[in-house]
Amino acid sequence: MTFTSALRTAMDTTDGIAYIDRVKAVVRSQLQELDSTAKIEDTLYYNHSAIPDFVLSWPGERGKRRVYLRDSYSSILAGDDTSYLKKLEPVLLALDSADGAQEVEQINLRTSPGASARTLVTDVDAVEVIAGGESPASSSPLNSLVRANFVRGGRGYVDHDRAERLVEGPETMSPDRLDDIAGLISENFVEDAAARITRTAQLIEFALRGRPNDVESWSVVGGRLSLAEIRHLLPWLLAQPEAAENGAFWRYVGSLMTFDELEQIRESIADIDVSPLIRANSDVWEANWAYLGASRAVDHNDVDPRDARWSFDSGRLGVDLGMQRIIIAKNGRLIRARENLSAASWDELRVALSRYQLASISLRGIRRSIVVDAVESTDVRQDVEDISNSVEDRYYVSGTTVRVPSRTAEDGYTDLVVDFGGSVVHAQGGATIQDLTEIALLVLNYRSTIPSGDLGRVIGSSSHDT
């Protein structure tokens, strides 16, 4: 049942008390559908001149939004609500939108830019359009963000026609209409909400039409994507074939968020191929854990690195390559190490570790065990070589700490602990997805390392065109 038909049914009673209760129940349900994060308080008043019918608030935020129900636009004009309630920045909802052109024109003038900072005047028909339904536009991320921000950050006059323009599907947008959409959004949403929605509209345009590799030439709204924006927008972007090979685009999207935030919405993207996003940002996004396990692929021999698919289909970011599966996580609770006491011989590890500085290593021989730590030097490799060459013994390595350059660490490098028994790599201070994946595949997987070219196809190049 639509919002308007539900209201008609609610109003079909001669009992005044029942009328109020039923109408308010329908409106409250619709407000909750628009923004499920809102806490809605019923003031127990109805159609009162000064006291709102509902007060909306949001967890962790100070701001509130007062919603006033009015019979029609005419009643809003008669009570001079746009002026009388202006300081409260209200939402004035007309339950009947069938007023004449003169009333509508007066409402439009009183809510024009500059007349009110944040008063929103709208009607049930417009709210129904914003709420969406079976129309193609209702599934777009632009529509989702317009819907989520409508009560919280809407302003001005929004009737049925304007509501349709606000949620119009991006597939019908031509490049020269993007500025028009941005202007419309700016008129009908406060600054922070308008910025979020406009950024989404621009990202949709870039995904569909493409842009030059020079990101600085793109006309984009800055800032960071919120979790709500990421959840609404990312699945849609990843489903667009036009954007799949646009590395610069995914690099830019990655700059608006973190891997931690991506991991937090993993349930929303569980079945989606996130490879373009991961490969474009593997050398800048940081995580803390990598795990090397057995591949879930049916035929290990036919896994082409070019087809390696990063996804959260197991609740954790993972990719299959040959007989191995790599899992990457920021949240340590998503990783469970093996209960294994196995170790690798130093002789077998020499080549695998040759590309890294060694900050620490635990050597276990037949006659003695030695732990070598970097105290004054940054690399203990030569110390390990001296020990292994001077004492006749066969040394096994249960764990080692490798040191890699870091863009974010104060001293310019980060340490990653490699646990051969547990088959995990742990970087307490964080390391790039690229470094975690490389060390898992080249060090943990030392017996059957993969060619560097194949590794590059899995995690992307260390340099990107931006």
C-alpha positions as CSV (number, residue, x, y, z in Angstrom):
1,M,0.0,0.0,0.0
2,T,1.3,3.4,-0.9
3,F,1.7,6.3,1.5
4,T,-1.2,8.3,0.0
5,S,-3.6,5.3,-0.1
6,A,-2.6,4.3,3.5
7,L,-3.5,7.9,4.6
8,R,-6.8,7.8,2.8
9,T,-7.6,4.6,4.6
10,A,-6.5,6.0,7.9
11,M,-8.7,9.1,7.4
12,D,-11.8,7.0,6.6
13,T,-13.4,7.3,10.0
14,T,-15.8,9.6,11.9
15,D,-14.1,9.0,15.2
16,G,-11.8,12.1,15.8
17,I,-9.5,10.3,18.2
18,A,-9.1,7.3,15.9
19,Y,-8.5,9.6,13.0
20,I,-5.6,11.3,14.8
21,D,-4.0,8.0,16.0
22,R,-4.3,6.4,12.6
23,V,-3.0,9.3,10.6
24,K,0.0,9.7,12.9
25,A,0.7,6.0,12.8
26,V,0.9,6.1,9.0
27,V,3.1,9.2,8.9
28,R,5.4,7.9,11.5
29,S,5.9,4.6,9.6
30,Q,6.7,6.6,6.5
31,L,9.2,8.8,8.3
32,Q,10.9,5.7,9.6
33,E,11.0,4.2,6.1
34,L,12.7,7.4,4.8
35,D,15.4,7.3,7.5
36,S,15.7,4.1,9.6
37,T,18.5,5.7,11.7
38,A,16.1,8.4,13.1
39,K,14.6,8.2,16.6
40,I,11.0,9.5,16.3
41,E,9.2,11.0,19.2
42,D,5.4,11.4,19.1
43,T,4.5,14.6,21.0
44,L,0.9,13.4,21.3
45,Y,-0.3,16.6,19.8
46,Y,-1.9,16.9,16.3
47,N,-2.1,19.7,13.9
48,H,-1.2,22.2,16.6
49,S,0.0,25.7,15.6
50,A,3.2,25.7,17.7
51,I,3.9,22.2,19.0
52,P,5.2,19.7,16.4
53,D,3.5,16.4,15.8
54,F,6.9,14.6,15.8
55,V,10.4,15.3,16.8
56,L,13.2,13.5,15.1
57,S,16.7,13.0,16.5
58,W,19.7,10.9,15.5
59,P,22.1,8.9,17.8
60,G,25.3,10.8,18.6
61,E,24.0,14.1,17.1
62,R,22.6,17.2,18.8
63,G,20.4,18.4,16.0
64,K,16.6,17.7,16.0
65,R,14.0,18.0,13.3
66,R,10.4,19.0,14.2
67,V,7.7,17.7,11.9
68,Y,4.3,19.6,11.6
69,L,1.3,18.0,10.0
70,R,-1.0,20.3,8.2
71,D,-4.2,19.6,6.3
72,S,-3.1,21.4,3.2
73,Y,-0.9,24.1,1.7
74,S,-3.7,26.5,2.3
75,S,-3.6,25.8,6.1
76,I,0.2,26.4,6.0
77,L,-0.4,29.8,4.4
78,A,-3.3,30.7,6.7
79,G,-1.1,30.0,9.8
80,D,1.9,31.8,8.3
81,D,3.9,28.7,9.4
82,T,6.9,29.4,7.2
83,S,7.5,32.7,9.1
84,Y,6.1,31.8,12.5
85,L,8.1,28.6,12.9
86,K,11.1,29.7,10.9
87,K,13.6,29.7,13.8
88,L,12.7,26.0,14.5
89,E,13.7,25.0,10.9
90,P,10.7,22.7,10.7
91,V,9.3,20.2,8.2
92,L,5.8,21.2,7.2
93,L,3.9,18.3,5.6
94,A,0.7,19.0,3.8
95,L,-1.6,15.9,4.0
96,D,-3.5,17.1,0.9
97,S,-1.6,18.4,-2.1
98,A,-4.6,19.5,-4.2
99,D,-4.4,23.2,-3.6
100,G,-4.7,25.8,-6.3
101,A,-1.8,27.4,-8.3
102,Q,-2.0,30.6,-6.3
103,E,-1.4,28.8,-2.9
104,V,1.4,26.8,-4.4
105,E,3.1,29.8,-5.8
106,Q,2.9,31.6,-2.4
107,I,4.5,28.5,-0.8
108,N,7.3,28.5,-3.4
109,L,8.1,32.2,-2.8
110,R,8.1,31.9,1.0
111,T,10.6,28.9,0.8
112,S,12.9,30.2,-1.9
113,P,16.6,30.3,-1.2
114,G,17.3,33.0,1.4
115,A,13.8,33.1,2.7
116,S,14.4,30.3,5.2
117,A,17.7,28.6,6.2
118,R,16.2,25.1,6.6
119,T,12.4,25.1,6.5
120,L,11.1,22.2,4.3
121,V,7.6,22.4,2.9
122,T,6.3,19.3,1.1
123,D,3.3,17.0,0.7
124,V,2.4,13.4,0.8
125,D,2.7,12.9,-2.9
126,A,6.2,14.2,-2.9
127,V,7.2,12.1,0.1
128,E,5.9,9.0,-1.7
129,V,8.1,9.8,-4.7
130,I,11.1,10.4,-2.4
131,A,10.4,7.1,-0.6
132,G,10.7,5.3,-3.8
133,G,9.0,2.1,-4.9
134,E,9.2,0.0,-8.0
135,S,10.6,2.7,-10.2
136,P,14.1,2.3,-11.7
137,A,15.2,5.4,-9.9
138,S,14.4,3.9,-6.5
139,S,17.3,1.5,-6.8
140,S,19.9,4.1,-7.6
141,P,22.4,5.3,-4.9
142,L,21.4,8.9,-5.7
143,N,17.8,8.1,-4.7
144,S,19.0,6.3,-1.6
145,L,20.9,9.3,-0.3
146,V,18.1,11.8,-1.2
147,R,15.7,9.6,0.7
148,A,18.0,9.2,3.7
149,N,18.7,13.0,3.9
150,F,15.3,14.3,3.0
151,V,13.9,14.8,6.5
152,R,17.2,15.4,8.2
153,G,18.6,18.0,5.7
154,G,15.8,19.0,3.3
155,R,14.7,22.5,2.8
156,G,12.6,24.7,0.5
157,Y,9.5,23.7,-1.4
158,V,9.4,20.1,-2.7
159,D,6.3,19.0,-4.6
160,H,5.7,15.9,-6.7
161,D,7.4,17.2,-9.8
162,R,10.5,18.5,-7.9
163,A,10.7,15.2,-6.0
164,E,10.8,13.3,-9.2
165,R,13.7,15.5,-10.5
166,L,15.6,15.0,-7.3
167,V,15.5,11.2,-7.5
168,E,15.7,10.9,-11.3
169,G,17.7,7.9,-12.4
170,P,21.4,8.7,-13.3
171,E,21.2,6.6,-16.4
172,T,19.0,9.3,-18.0
173,M,21.4,12.1,-17.1
174,S,23.5,13.6,-19.9
175,P,26.9,15.2,-19.0
176,D,25.5,18.7,-19.5
177,R,22.8,18.1,-16.9
178,L,25.0,17.4,-14.0
179,D,25.3,21.1,-13.0
180,D,21.5,21.4,-13.1
181,I,21.1,18.4,-10.8
182,A,23.7,19.8,-8.4
183,G,21.9,23.2,-8.4
184,L,18.6,21.6,-7.6
185,I,20.1,19.6,-4.8
186,S,21.8,22.7,-3.4
187,E,18.4,24.5,-3.4
188,N,16.6,21.7,-1.5
189,F,19.2,20.5,0.9
190,V,21.3,22.1,3.6
191,E,25.0,22.4,2.9
192,D,26.4,19.1,4.4
193,A,23.5,17.0,2.9
194,A,23.8,18.7,-0.4
195,A,27.6,18.0,-0.5
196,R,27.0,14.3,0.1
197,I,24.3,14.0,-2.5
198,T,26.2,16.1,-5.1
199,R,29.3,14.0,-4.6
200,T,27.3,10.9,-5.2
201,A,25.8,12.4,-8.4
202,Q,29.2,13.2,-9.7
203,L,30.7,9.8,-8.9
204,I,27.8,8.2,-10.7
205,E,28.5,10.4,-13.7
206,F,32.2,9.5,-13.6
207,A,31.4,5.8,-13.4
208,L,29.0,5.9,-16.4
209,R,30.8,8.4,-18.6
210,G,34.4,8.1,-17.6
211,R,36.9,11.0,-17.0
212,P,40.5,11.6,-17.8
213,N,43.2,10.0,-15.7
214,D,44.1,13.4,-14.3
215,V,41.8,13.4,-11.2
216,E,42.6,17.0,-10.3
217,S,40.8,18.0,-13.5
218,W,37.6,16.4,-12.2
219,S,34.9,18.7,-10.8
220,V,34.3,16.9,-7.5
221,V,33.0,17.7,-4.1
222,G,35.8,16.9,-1.5
223,G,35.5,15.4,1.9
224,R,35.1,11.8,3.0
225,L,32.3,9.3,2.3
226,S,30.3,8.3,5.3
227,L,29.5,4.7,6.1
228,A,25.9,5.3,4.9
229,E,27.2,6.7,1.6
230,I,29.6,3.8,1.1
231,R,26.9,1.3,1.8
232,H,24.4,3.0,-0.6
233,L,26.9,3.9,-3.4
234,L,29.6,1.3,-3.6
235,P,27.6,-1.8,-4.6
236,W,26.1,0.2,-7.5
237,L,29.4,1.6,-8.7
238,L,31.0,-1.9,-8.6
239,A,28.2,-3.2,-10.8
240,Q,28.8,-0.7,-13.6
241,P,30.8,-2.3,-16.5
242,E,31.9,1.1,-17.8
243,A,33.9,1.7,-14.6
244,A,35.5,-1.7,-14.2
245,E,38.8,-0.9,-15.9
246,N,39.1,2.7,-14.9
247,G,41.9,2.5,-12.3
248,A,42.1,6.2,-11.8
249,F,38.4,6.3,-10.9
250,W,38.7,3.5,-8.3
251,R,41.9,5.2,-6.9
252,Y,39.8,8.3,-6.4
253,V,37.0,6.4,-4.8
254,G,39.5,4.8,-2.5
255,S,40.8,8.2,-1.4
256,L,37.4,9.0,0.0
257,M,37.3,6.1,2.4
258,T,39.5,3.5,4.2
259,F,39.8,-0.2,4.2
260,D,38.5,-0.3,7.7
261,E,35.3,1.4,6.6
262,L,35.0,-1.1,3.7
263,E,35.3,-3.9,6.1
264,Q,32.6,-2.5,8.3
265,I,30.0,-2.8,5.4
266,R,31.2,-6.2,4.4
267,E,27.7,-7.7,4.8
268,S,26.3,-5.3,2.3
269,I,28.8,-6.3,-0.4
270,A,29.3,-10.0,0.5
271,D,28.6,-11.3,-3.1
272,I,30.2,-8.5,-5.0
273,D,33.6,-8.5,-6.9
274,V,35.6,-5.7,-5.2
275,S,38.7,-6.4,-7.2
276,P,38.9,-3.0,-9.1
277,L,38.7,-1.2,-5.8
278,I,41.3,-3.4,-4.0
279,R,43.8,-3.4,-6.8
280,A,43.6,0.4,-7.3
281,N,44.3,1.0,-3.6
282,S,46.3,-2.0,-2.4
283,D,49.5,0.1,-2.0
284,V,47.8,2.8,0.2
285,W,45.0,1.1,2.1
286,E,46.2,-0.5,5.4
287,A,45.1,-3.6,7.3
288,N,46.7,-5.5,10.1
289,W,46.3,-9.2,9.3
290,A,46.9,-11.7,6.5
291,Y,46.1,-15.4,6.5
292,L,47.2,-18.0,4.1
293,G,44.9,-21.0,3.7
294,A,43.7,-23.5,1.1
295,S,41.9,-22.3,-2.0
296,R,38.2,-23.0,-2.3
297,A,38.4,-23.1,-6.1
298,V,37.2,-26.3,-7.7
299,D,40.1,-26.6,-10.2
300,H,43.3,-25.1,-8.8
301,N,45.2,-25.5,-12.0
302,D,42.8,-23.3,-14.0
303,V,42.9,-20.2,-11.8
304,D,44.2,-17.3,-13.9
305,P,45.7,-14.4,-11.9
306,R,43.9,-12.0,-14.2
307,D,40.6,-13.6,-13.1
308,A,41.5,-13.7,-9.4
309,R,38.5,-12.2,-7.6
310,W,38.7,-10.2,-4.3
311,S,35.4,-10.5,-2.4
312,F,33.9,-10.6,1.1
313,D,31.9,-13.8,0.3
314,S,33.3,-15.5,3.5
315,G,32.7,-12.4,5.6
316,R,36.4,-11.5,5.2
317,L,38.2,-10.0,2.2
318,G,39.8,-12.9,0.4
319,V,41.1,-14.0,-3.0
320,D,42.0,-17.5,-4.4
321,L,45.2,-18.0,-6.4
322,G,46.2,-21.4,-7.4
323,M,46.0,-23.7,-4.4
324,Q,46.2,-20.8,-1.9
325,R,43.6,-18.4,-0.5
326,I,44.7,-15.1,1.0
327,I,42.5,-13.4,3.6
328,I,43.1,-9.8,4.6
329,A,41.6,-8.1,7.7
330,K,41.8,-5.0,9.7
331,N,39.7,-6.5,12.5
332,G,41.8,-9.2,14.2
333,R,38.6,-11.1,15.3
334,L,38.1,-12.0,11.6
335,I,41.4,-14.0,11.5
336,R,41.9,-17.3,13.3
337,A,45.5,-18.7,13.2
338,R,46.2,-22.3,12.7
339,E,47.1,-24.4,15.8
340,N,50.4,-25.6,14.4
341,L,53.9,-25.8,15.6
342,S,55.5,-26.2,12.2
343,A,58.6,-24.2,11.2
344,A,60.6,-23.5,8.0
345,S,64.3,-24.1,7.6
346,W,66.5,-21.1,7.3
347,D,68.1,-22.6,4.2
348,E,64.6,-22.7,2.5
349,L,63.7,-19.2,3.6
350,R,66.8,-17.4,2.4
351,V,65.5,-16.7,-1.1
352,A,62.0,-15.8,0.1
353,L,63.3,-13.3,2.7
354,S,66.0,-11.9,0.5
355,R,63.9,-8.9,-0.6
356,Y,63.1,-7.8,3.0
357,Q,64.9,-6.3,5.9
358,L,64.8,-8.6,8.9
359,A,63.9,-6.9,12.2
360,S,63.8,-10.1,14.3
361,I,64.0,-13.8,13.8
362,S,63.7,-16.9,16.0
363,L,66.1,-19.7,15.1
364,R,65.6,-23.1,16.6
365,G,68.4,-25.6,16.0
366,I,69.1,-29.1,17.2
367,R,71.6,-28.0,19.7
368,R,70.4,-24.5,20.6
369,S,67.8,-21.8,20.0
370,I,68.6,-18.2,19.3
371,V,66.5,-15.1,19.0
372,V,68.1,-12.3,17.0
373,D,66.7,-8.8,17.3
374,A,67.6,-5.5,15.6
375,V,68.9,-3.2,18.3
376,E,71.2,-0.8,16.6
377,S,70.8,-1.9,13.0
378,T,67.7,-2.1,10.9
379,D,68.4,-5.5,9.5
380,V,69.7,-8.6,11.2
381,R,70.2,-10.7,8.1
382,Q,74.0,-10.6,8.3
383,D,73.8,-11.7,11.9
384,V,71.7,-14.7,11.0
385,E,74.0,-15.6,8.2
386,D,77.0,-15.4,10.6
387,I,75.3,-17.7,13.1
388,S,74.2,-20.2,10.5
389,N,77.6,-20.4,9.0
390,S,79.7,-20.5,12.2
391,V,77.8,-23.2,14.1
392,E,77.2,-26.6,12.6
393,D,73.5,-27.0,13.1
394,R,70.3,-26.9,11.1
395,Y,68.2,-24.0,12.0
396,Y,64.4,-23.7,11.7
397,V,62.4,-20.5,11.8
398,S,59.1,-20.5,13.7
399,G,58.7,-16.8,13.3
400,T,60.3,-13.7,11.9
401,T,59.6,-10.0,11.7
402,V,60.2,-8.3,8.4
403,R,60.5,-4.6,7.9
404,V,59.0,-2.7,5.0
405,P,58.8,1.0,4.0
406,S,55.7,2.9,5.3
407,R,54.2,6.1,4.2
408,T,52.3,6.6,7.4
409,A,54.7,5.5,10.1
410,E,56.8,8.2,11.8
411,D,60.1,6.4,11.4
412,G,59.3,5.5,7.7
413,Y,58.8,1.7,8.1
414,T,56.5,-0.9,9.6
415,D,57.2,-4.3,11.0
416,L,55.2,-7.4,10.1
417,V,55.4,-10.5,12.2
418,V,55.3,-13.7,10.2
419,D,54.0,-16.8,12.1
420,F,54.7,-19.9,10.1
421,G,52.9,-22.2,12.5
422,G,49.8,-20.1,12.5
423,S,50.1,-19.2,8.8
424,V,49.4,-15.5,9.6
425,V,51.1,-12.2,9.1
426,H,50.4,-9.5,11.6
427,A,51.3,-5.8,11.4
428,Q,50.4,-4.2,14.7
429,G,50.8,-0.7,13.4
430,G,49.1,-1.5,10.1
431,A,50.6,-2.3,6.7
432,T,49.4,-2.0,3.1
433,I,47.2,-4.7,1.6
434,Q,50.0,-5.0,-1.0
435,D,52.7,-5.7,1.6
436,L,50.5,-8.1,3.6
437,T,49.5,-10.1,0.5
438,E,53.1,-10.2,-0.9
439,I,54.5,-11.5,2.4
440,A,51.8,-14.1,2.7
441,L,52.3,-15.4,-0.8
442,L,56.1,-15.0,-1.0
443,V,57.2,-15.8,2.6
444,L,54.5,-17.9,4.2
445,N,54.1,-19.7,0.9
446,Y,57.9,-20.1,0.4
447,R,57.7,-23.6,-1.0
448,S,55.7,-22.6,-4.0
449,T,55.9,-18.9,-4.5
450,I,54.2,-17.3,-7.5
451,P,55.8,-15.3,-10.3
452,S,55.9,-11.5,-9.6
453,G,53.9,-10.8,-12.7
454,D,51.0,-13.0,-11.4
455,L,51.3,-11.3,-8.0
456,G,51.0,-7.9,-9.7
457,R,47.8,-9.0,-11.4
458,V,46.3,-10.0,-8.1
459,I,47.1,-6.9,-6.0
460,G,47.7,-4.3,-8.7
461,S,50.7,-2.4,-9.6
462,S,52.6,-0.5,-6.9
463,S,52.2,2.6,-9.1
464,H,48.9,4.0,-10.4
465,D,47.9,6.6,-12.9
466,T,46.1,9.2,-10.9
